[in-house]
Amino acid sequence: MKHIIKIVSVACVMLLMSCNSGTSLQRYFVDHQGDADFVAVDLATSLLDTDKIEFSEEEKEALESIKKVNFLALPLKEKTKTRYEEEKAVIKTILSEDKYETLMRFGSNGTKAVLKYQGDGSNIDEVIVFASNQEKGLALVRVLGDDMKPKNIAKLMNAIDKGDVDMDVFKNLIGDIDID
């Protein structure tokens, strides 16, 4: 009987250790926050002065569903070239987990990017954008929220892309970040 209890105990410990063997996206962000090679910014959307930005109702709803944005970048410099490839591989491994669904892949001018999400098709809790460029480096953006609706997020992104939203409001909040 003691032998069986020992075997079951060892099996449980091994099972628990195997469940937590991989690095999560959250752990990756935390581990690289204070790293001198990285640029890290955490932005709570509640800090935005949204009175200066004109939004449609869908865009307002989308912005209100976003709670926090984490930004992490590794600018490519001579001293970070080897690290760039290593970090890119680690991020790709994390994002290949089954819990992340690919929404789209895109690229231009040497930049490759992937947009992934976590949640079901109608209510998303996390959106991840991972972009890399052999000349500029890599960037990882994590958008956290509650029941974000894909169509509203898409409208907000289109408004930003078209220039309907003045990005100076965001720049003033996070300051000047030089990642070139």
N, C-alpha and C positions, 0 to 999 in steps of 0.2 A: 504494500500500500504506500509506504514512504517513497518507494522507487517511482511509482506512478505520479505522485504529487510533485516530485522533483522534475520529472519529464514535462508535466503539464506547466509547471512554473517556468521552466526554461523556454518552452514553446511560447508562452504568453509574453515573456520579456522580449524574445526575438521578434515576435509579431509587432509589439509596440515600437521597437526600435526601427523596424523596416517601414512602418507607417510614417515616420518622421525623418526619413533619411534624406529626402530631397529638400532643396531650398525653395521656399515659397517666394512669390513676388514681393510680398510685404517684407519678409526677412531680407531680401535682396536690397530693397530701398533702405531699410534701417541700417544694414551693414555698410552701405556706401554713402550715408549722409555726411559723415565727417571726413571722408576721403578727399585729400587735397587734389587729386587728379580729376575729380568729378565736380560738376555744378549741380547743386540740389536746391530745389525750391518746393515748399509745401504751401499751398494757397487754399485757405478756407473761403468759399464763395460768399460767406456772410460778411467778409471784409470788403467786398466790392461796393463801391458807391454806384449802385445801379440807377440812381436817379438821373445820372448824366448820360445814360445809354437808352436809346429808344428801342423797345422790343415789341414784337407782336405778342398776342396772348400765348401762342404755342411756344415762342422763344422764352417768354417769362416762365412758363410752366417747366420748360426744359432746364432753365438756369436754376429754378427753385428746387428741382429734383437732384441737382448736383450739390453734394455736401463738401467735397474736398478734391483738390487736384494736386497730385504729386508729380514733380518733374525732376528727372535725373538725366544728366548728359555727361558724356566723356568726350571732350574736345580732342581731336587728333593732333598731337604734337610729336616731335621726334622721340621724346621719352615715353610716349604712350602707345606707340605703334604695335608692339607685341601685346600689350595689355588689351588693346582694342579688339584683337582677334579672340583673345581668351574670354573677355567679357561678353562679346557678341555670341559666342558659343554657349555660355552659361545662360544668357537670357533666352536664346532659342530653345534650350532644353526646358527651361521653366515654362515657356509659353506653349510647348508641345503637349503639356498635360491635357487630359481629356476634359477638364473642367472649363477650359477656354475654347470658345467657338470662334472660328475665323469668319469675320464679316467681309473683309476684302483685303486684297493685296494690290499695291500700286507702286509705281516708281517712275522717276524721270531725272534726267541730268545726273546720273550716277547715284541717286538716292533710292534705296529700296525701303519700303514701309509695309507694315502689316497692321491691320486694325482687328482687334479681338475683343470679345466681351464674355462676361460671366453672368448668367441668369437665363431666364427663358426668353423666347422671342418677343414677348409683349412687355415684359418688365425686366429691365437690365439693372444690375447692382454695381457693375464694374465695367469700364471700358478701358482698354489698353491700346496705346499706339506705340509701336516700336519702329524706329527708323535708323538706318545706318548709311553712311557714305564713306567710301575709302579715302576721301580727301579731308572730310570735315569731322568725322567721328560718329558717335551714336547718341540717340536720345530715346528715352523711355518715359512715356506719360501715362499716368494711371488716374482715371477719373472715377471717383467713388460717389455713389448716390443711393437713393431709395426709389425703386420702381421707375427708373428712367425709361421713357418711351422712345423707341428708336426713331420714329418719324419726327418727334419734336427735337431730339438731339440733332438729327440731320438738318432740320430747318435752322437751328441755331448755328451749326457749322457752315451752312450755306450763307447765312447772313454775315458771318465773320469773313468767309472767303470772298464774298462780293464787296466787302468793305462797308457794309451797312452798320457794322458795330465798330466804334472808335476804339482801337486797341491801345491807345494812349492811357486809358483808364487802367488797363491791366499792367502796362509798362510802369506806370507811376507806383503801383502797389509792390511789384517785385524788384524794381530798380533796374539799373542797366546791367544786363548779363551779357558778357562778351564770350561767346563760345567759338569764335573763329580761330 
